[in-house]
Amino acid sequence: HVAIMFRNWLNGSRDLYVMQSVDKGTTFHAPQKLGDGTWKLNGCPMDGGGITIDTKEVNTVWQRQGVVYYCTPATTEKKIAAGRSCSLAENASNANTVLINMQDGANVKLVDATTNNETIIGMGSFLRSIILPDQKVLCVWEEDMQIKFKKV
């Protein structure tokens, strides 16, 4: 299973789309727009999103007009919170755990995609994380031009 997420530019809207292949990339289904809303923007926001594939489905997260959204393709978007610079971390052995990495003002935080529970990791930007085999989460981000990390 291959999935590609990209920010399209159709009729002046900068919305995110997903294309999927179930034959190892030989052919792809038609692109699917993510979410219900649209973002009229004459430019590129330089803020993509994140995508993962677990044993059940494709998971996506993105930012539109300063708000982070989450969904699986062909479902209604779920508003997470105000923020930007979002990405995903997923537990490969437990498809029920999908974490959203995001920046909210000066803070970087993790948000559980299912429960919306938030954990503030620190101050800075560009948070990325990975769920380790022991279920701990290793977080890495930038703060004051230095790379920080924390295990939570």
PyMOL commands that set and color helices and strands:
alter all, ss='L'
color gray80, all
select strands_A, chain A and resi 2-7+16-21+32-33+49-53+58-64+67-71+78-82+84-90+98-104+107-112+118-123+125-131+137-143+146-151
alter strands_A, ss='S'
color yellow, strands_A
deselect
rebuild
show_as cartoon
